[in-house]
């Protein structure tokens, strides 16, 4: 099958899945079977492109000519390949988890949930394989709109208010800043196609580049660079599988993926380095990393702690990308992958704790590891990855980023990495300690509205949830040991191989 046909299939599969899921709403087993099989087919399609792209092929597909020199088009290149594989692969595991969670918590609107989930993965594939900035922008906006019903899922006033923040910040930043930056780029360079070495290289001076850089960095609100990060904790009102989708798979990864894509293919790393126009970005990213870690350290709500951890971890990618060394670009691309599997494990564990024990706060987790050992072991592996300790994959990407910061003698970045690693340990390790080494409180009663104490002797969450978090925790360790396929793509993004 040709590369362009494969790209068409990758976009069509989640759309077909979405339609079939919406039609099969009355038969939950059929609906969920369709969701799972669509995810498996999509992953197989994306994986089918890996070999060719890793060997240097760049298949293209023009969907629709739009402006002079700009069409809606797809192109497979190494960074998109990496994001496409993460989004489609984790969709399979998320689907298994979601089935257990949605049924275990007797959630309403389950068909809508699975339809929007498929839509979000469709948008993620469009972003991953976007051949130019216009295509990326359209799929990026589609992602925001498709995930909005997921954030408002519970339909409460609090959910609606949070979803308004979500929509307002993401649409506001992309329309005010990102669109302006794109129009300026089109006027200056005459194209929006992604090119090795950057389309703006030699087209605009240092000051103009710095202004454009600011428009792009703050315009990509999904990367959650402060002060445009509030949408991310606000989105926590959604059910946990949605949080996993937003914070590990689709939305935030679309943000940092776009940041790396813009730095490498719109500005060009060598161009930025010679102009010095991006020197301020690592400072903002460093501030975001440390400030968000401090908020996480003080948060008692588990999902809030994880949300601010995500804000912090995303800025590692932005920091690494704007250090502009080939090794730091490798670190940025690697971190997109390893953060995805580590963070999704943490959200899965948080959802399991909520489903089985109805606990949402860190202070309630004393001794829970004795009743839910699989869940808390998975959480421990995810936590190690966030801190950057072996044998978890987070160690690999942090090592590359730290090496880049040290070889560039960017001591501020080195200090940020050291401080944030200590802060990560400070807000993750106590959770694991509490779970395994503290006595459960004597008053550990979770009666329901009818006064039944049926959660006293709770065990693990439903098996699909336990299975999903065990798989992602295992992947976090496997990626530490065997990361060559990811590294090959990451090196190709950085221009070396």
C-alpha positions in Angstrom: 0.0 0.0 0.0 1.3 3.4 -0.9 2.2 6.0 1.8 -0.5 8.4 0.7 -3.1 5.6 0.9 -1.9 4.7 4.4 -2.3 8.3 5.5 -5.8 8.4 4.1 -6.6 5.2 6.1 -5.2 6.6 9.3 -7.5 9.6 9.1 -10.5 7.6 8.0 -10.3 4.8 10.6 -11.2 6.8 13.7 -14.0 8.6 11.8 -15.5 5.3 10.7 -15.2 4.1 14.3 -16.8 7.2 15.6 -19.9 6.7 13.3 -20.2 3.0 14.2 -19.9 3.7 17.9 -22.6 6.4 17.7 -24.9 3.9 15.9 -24.3 1.0 18.4 -25.1 3.0 21.5 -28.0 0.7 22.5 -25.7 -2.4 22.6 -22.9 -1.6 25.1 -20.9 -4.7 24.3 -21.0 -4.1 20.6 -20.2 -0.4 21.1 -17.1 -1.1 23.2 -16.1 -3.9 20.8 -16.1 -1.4 18.0 -14.1 1.1 20.0 -11.4 -1.5 20.8 -11.2 -2.9 17.3 -11.0 0.6 15.7 -8.1 1.4 18.1 -6.3 -1.8 17.2 -6.8 -1.2 13.4 -5.6 2.4 13.7 -2.5 1.4 15.7 -1.6 -1.3 13.1 -2.0 1.3 10.3 0.3 3.8 12.0 2.8 1.1 12.8 2.8 0.1 9.2 4.3 3.4 8.2 7.1 3.2 10.8 9.6 1.3 8.8 9.4 3.6 5.7 9.5 6.8 7.7 12.4 5.6 10.0 14.3 4.8 6.8 13.8 8.3 5.4 10.6 8.2 3.3 8.2 11.1 3.7 4.8 10.0 2.2 2.4 12.9 1.5 -1.3 13.3 0.8 -3.0 16.5 -0.3 -6.6 16.6 1.1 -7.7 20.0 -0.2 -6.0 23.0 -1.9 -6.9 26.1 0.1 -4.7 29.2 -0.3 -2.0 30.0 -2.8 1.0 27.7 -1.9 -1.0 26.3 1.0 -3.2 23.2 1.0 -4.7 20.9 3.6 -2.1 18.2 3.5 -0.7 15.3 5.5 3.0 14.3 5.6 4.5 11.5 7.6 7.8 12.5 9.3 9.6 11.2 12.4 8.1 13.5 15.0 4.6 13.0 13.7 5.3 9.3 13.5 6.2 9.3 17.2 3.1 11.2 18.2 0.8 9.1 15.9 2.1 5.9 17.5 1.7 7.2 21.1 -1.9 8.4 20.4 -3.1 5.3 18.6 -1.3 2.8 20.9 -2.5 4.4 24.1 -6.0 4.6 22.7 -6.2 0.8 22.8 -5.2 0.7 26.5 -7.4 3.8 27.3 -10.4 2.0 25.8 -9.9 -1.1 27.9 -9.6 1.1 31.0 -12.6 3.3 30.0 -14.8 0.3 29.7 -14.0 -0.8 33.3 -14.3 2.8 34.6 -17.5 3.9 32.9 -19.2 0.6 33.9 -17.7 0.5 37.4 -18.9 4.0 38.2 -22.2 3.6 36.3 -21.5 6.8 34.3 -24.1 8.3 32.1 -23.7 9.3 28.5 -21.3 6.5 27.8 -21.9 6.5 24.0 -21.2 10.2 23.7 -18.0 9.6 25.8 -16.7 6.9 23.3 -17.8 9.0 20.3 -15.8 12.1 21.5 -12.9 9.9 22.5 -12.7 8.6 18.9 -13.0 12.1 17.6 -10.1 13.3 19.8 -7.9 10.5 18.4 -8.9 11.5 14.9 -7.8 15.0 15.6 -4.6 13.8 17.2 -3.7 11.8 14.0 -4.5 14.9 11.9 -2.1 17.0 14.1 0.6 14.2 14.1 0.7 14.0 10.3 -0.1 17.6 9.4 2.1 18.6 6.5 1.9 22.4 7.2 1.0 24.8 9.9 -2.5 25.4 8.5 -3.4 21.7 8.6 -2.0 21.5 12.1 -4.0 24.5 13.2 -7.3 23.2 11.9 -6.9 19.8 13.6 -5.6 21.5 16.7 -8.9 23.6 16.9 -10.9 20.5 16.2 -9.3 18.7 19.1 -10.3 21.5 21.5 -14.0 21.4 20.3 -14.2 17.6 20.3 -12.8 17.3 23.9 -15.1 20.1 25.2 -18.1 17.7 25.7 -15.7 15.3 27.6 -14.8 18.0 30.1 -18.5 18.9 30.6 -19.3 15.2 30.9 -20.9 15.3 34.3 -23.1 18.3 33.4 -22.8 20.0 36.8 -22.4 23.8 37.1 -18.8 23.2 38.2 -18.1 21.1 35.1 -19.7 23.7 32.8 -17.7 26.5 34.4 -14.4 24.5 34.1 -15.2 23.7 30.5 -15.7 27.4 29.7 -12.2 28.1 31.1 -10.9 25.1 29.1 -12.5 26.4 25.9 -11.8 30.1 26.5 -8.1 29.7 27.2 -7.4 27.2 24.4 -9.5 28.9 21.7 -8.4 32.4 22.9 -4.7 31.7 22.7 -4.8 29.9 19.4 -7.0 32.6 17.6 -5.3 35.7 19.1 -1.7 34.5 19.1 -1.2 31.4 17.0 -3.3 32.5 14.0 -1.5 35.9 14.0 1.9 34.2 14.0 0.8 31.9 11.2 -0.4 34.8 9.0 2.8 36.7 9.6 4.8 33.6 8.7 2.8 33.2 5.5 3.4 36.8 4.5 7.1 36.6 5.3 8.0 33.2 4.0 5.2 32.7 1.3 4.5 29.2 2.7 3.4 27.3 5.8 4.8 24.0 4.8 7.1 22.3 7.4 10.7 22.3 6.1 13.9 20.9 7.6 16.0 23.9 8.6 12.9 26.1 9.1 10.8 28.1 6.6 11.6 31.4 8.4 15.4 30.9 8.2 16.8 34.0 6.4 13.4 35.6 6.0 13.2 37.8 9.2 15.7 39.4 11.6 16.3 38.8 15.3 13.6 41.1 16.7 10.9 39.9 14.3 11.8 36.3 15.0 11.5 36.9 18.8 8.1 38.4 18.3 6.9 35.5 16.2 8.4 33.1 18.7 6.3 34.6 21.4 3.1 34.4 19.3 3.8 30.7 18.6 4.8 29.7 22.2 1.9 31.4 23.9 -0.5 30.7 21.0 0.0 26.9 21.5 -2.0 27.0 24.7 -2.1 23.2 24.9 1.5 23.2 25.9 0.4 25.0 29.1 3.2 27.5 29.4 2.4 29.9 32.2 0.4 32.1 32.4 -1.8 30.2 29.9 -2.0 26.9 32.0 -5.3 27.4 33.9 -7.3 25.3 31.5 -5.4 22.2 32.5 -6.3 22.0 36.2 -9.8 23.2 35.3 -10.3 20.2 33.0 -9.8 17.9 36.0 -13.6 17.9 36.6 -13.9 15.3 33.8 -14.0 11.6 34.5 -10.5 10.0 35.0 -10.3 8.4 31.6 -10.8 11.8 30.1 -8.1 13.2 32.3 -5.8 10.4 31.0 -6.7 11.3 27.4 -6.2 15.1 28.0 -3.0 14.9 30.1 -1.2 11.9 28.7 -2.4 11.1 25.2 -4.1 13.7 23.0 -4.5 17.3 24.1 -1.3 18.2 26.0 0.8 16.1 23.7 -0.7 18.0 20.8 0.6 21.1 22.5 4.2 20.1 23.1 4.4 18.2 19.8 3.4 21.5 18.1 6.1 23.4 20.0 8.8 21.0 18.9 7.4 21.0 15.3 7.4 24.8 15.2 10.9 25.1 16.6 12.4 22.6 14.3 10.4 23.1 11.0 9.1 26.7 11.1 12.0 28.5 12.8 14.8 26.0 12.4 17.1 25.4 15.4 20.3 26.7 13.7 18.5 29.9 12.6 17.2 30.5 16.2 20.6 29.8 17.6 22.3 32.3 15.3 19.7 35.0 16.0 19.4 34.3 19.8 15.6 35.0 19.4 14.5 32.1 21.6 16.8 32.6 24.6 13.9 33.9 26.8 11.8 30.7 26.3 13.8 28.4 28.5 13.4 31.0 31.3 9.6 31.0 31.0 9.6 27.2 30.7 11.9 26.9 33.7 9.6 29.1 35.8 6.6 27.0 34.7 8.4 23.8 35.7 9.3 25.0 39.2 6.1 27.0 40.0 3.8 24.2 38.9 5.9 21.7 41.0 5.4 23.9 44.1 1.6 24.0 43.5 1.6 20.2 43.1 3.6 19.8 46.3 0.9 21.6 48.2 -2.2 20.0 46.5 -4.0 17.4 48.6 -6.4 16.4 45.8 -4.7 13.6 43.9 -5.9 14.7 40.4 -5.0 18.3 41.1 -1.5 17.2 42.1 -1.3 15.2 38.9 -2.6 18.1 36.8 0.1 20.5 38.1 2.7 17.8 37.6 1.6 17.7 33.9 2.0 21.5 33.6 5.5 21.1 35.0 6.4 18.1 32.8 5.2 19.6 29.6 7.5 22.5 30.0 10.4 20.1 30.1 9.7 19.5 26.4 9.5 23.3 25.7 12.7 23.9 27.6 14.5 21.1 25.8 13.3 22.2 22.4 14.4 25.7 22.9 17.9 24.8 24.2 18.3 24.2 20.4 21.0 21.5 20.5 20.5 18.3 18.5 20.7 16.3 21.7 18.1 18.5 23.4 15.7 18.0 20.5 16.2 14.2 21.0 15.4 14.7 24.7 12.3 16.7 23.9 10.9 14.1 21.4 11.7 11.3 23.9 10.0 13.1 26.7 6.8 13.3 24.7 6.7 9.5 24.5 7.9 8.6 28.0 5.7 11.2 29.8 2.7 9.8 27.9 3.1 6.3 29.3 4.2 7.4 32.8 1.4 10.0 33.3 -1.4 7.8 31.9 -0.3 5.2 34.4 -0.7 7.7 37.3 -4.1 8.8 36.1 -5.3 5.3 35.6 -4.2 4.5 39.2 -6.0 7.6 40.5 -9.2 6.5 38.7 -8.8 3.0 40.2 -8.5 4.4 43.7 -11.6 6.5 43.1 -13.6 3.6 41.7 -12.7 1.0 44.3 -12.3 3.1 47.4 -14.0 6.4 46.6 -10.9 8.4 47.7 -9.8 11.5 46.0 -7.3 13.1 48.4 -3.7 12.2 49.1 -4.3 12.4 52.8 -6.8 9.6 52.6 -4.4 7.1 51.1 -2.8 5.6 54.3 -2.4 1.9 53.9 -4.3 1.7 50.6 -1.4 -0.2 49.0 -2.3 -3.3 51.1 -5.8 -3.4 49.6 -4.8 -2.3 46.1 -1.2 -3.5 45.6 -1.4 -3.7 41.8 -2.7 -0.2 41.5 -0.2 1.3 43.9 2.7 -0.6 42.3 1.7 0.8 39.0 1.5 4.3 40.5 5.0 3.8 42.0 6.4 3.0 38.5 4.7 6.1 37.0 6.0 8.2 39.9 9.6 7.0 39.3 9.3 8.0 35.6 8.1 11.5 36.5 11.0 11.9 38.9 13.4 10.5 36.3 14.7 7.5 38.2 15.6 4.2 36.7 14.3 1.6 35.9 11.5 3.9 34.5 11.7 5.5 31.1 11.6 9.1 32.4 15.3 8.7 33.3 16.2 8.4 29.6 14.6 11.7 28.4 15.7 13.6 31.5 19.3 12.4 30.9 19.3 13.7 27.3 17.8 17.1 28.4 20.3 17.4 31.3 23.2 16.5 29.0 22.1 19.1 26.5 21.8 21.8 29.2 25.2 20.9 30.6 27.0 20.8 27.2 25.4 24.2 26.3 26.5 25.5 29.7 22.9 26.6 30.3 23.2 26.6 34.1 19.7 28.0 34.7 18.3 25.0 32.9 20.5 22.6 34.9 19.4 24.2 38.1 15.7 24.0 37.1 16.1 20.3 36.2 17.8 19.5 39.6 15.3 21.5 41.7 12.3 20.1 39.8 13.5 16.5 40.2 13.7 17.1 44.0 10.2 18.6 44.0 8.9 15.7 41.9 10.3 13.3 44.5 8.7 15.5 47.2 5.2 15.3 45.9 5.2 11.7 44.5 7.2 9.6 47.0 5.1 10.4 50.1 2.0 9.0 48.2 3.8 5.7 47.7 5.1 5.8 51.3 1.6 6.4 52.7 0.1 3.6 50.6 2.5 0.9 51.6 4.1 1.9 55.0 1.4 3.6 56.9 -1.4 1.8 58.9 -4.8 2.3 57.4 -6.9 4.5 59.7 -9.2 2.7 62.1 -12.2 4.8 61.0 -11.8 3.6 57.4 -15.5 3.6 56.6 -16.9 4.7 53.3 -20.6 4.4 53.9 -22.9 5.3 51.0 -26.1 7.3 51.3 -28.0 4.3 52.6 -25.5 3.7 55.4 -24.1 0.6 53.8 -20.4 0.1 54.6 -19.7 -2.0 51.5 -16.4 -0.3 50.6 -14.6 -1.2 53.9 -13.1 -4.4 52.4 -12.7 -3.1 48.9 -10.0 -4.7 46.8 -8.8 -3.7 43.4 -10.8 -1.8 40.8 -12.6 -3.8 38.0 -10.1 -6.0 36.1 -10.0 -4.0 32.8 -8.7 -1.0 34.8 -6.1 -3.1 36.6 -5.1 -4.6 33.3 -4.7 -1.2 31.6 -2.6 0.3 34.3 -0.4 -2.8 34.6 0.3 -2.6 30.8 1.2 1.1 30.9 3.4 0.6 34.0 5.1 -2.3 32.2 5.6 -0.1 29.1 7.3 2.5 31.3 9.9 0.0 32.3 10.1 -1.6 28.8 10.8 1.8 27.3 13.7 2.2 29.8 15.3 -1.0 28.7 14.4 -1.0 25.0 13.9 2.5 23.6 15.8 2.1 20.3 12.7 2.5 18.0 11.7 5.7 19.8 15.3 7.0 19.8 15.6 6.4 16.1 12.7 8.7 15.4 13.9 11.3 17.9 17.3 11.4 16.3 15.8 11.8 12.9 13.8 14.8 14.2 17.1 16.3 15.4 18.6 15.9 12.0 21.1 13.3 12.8 20.9 9.5 12.6 
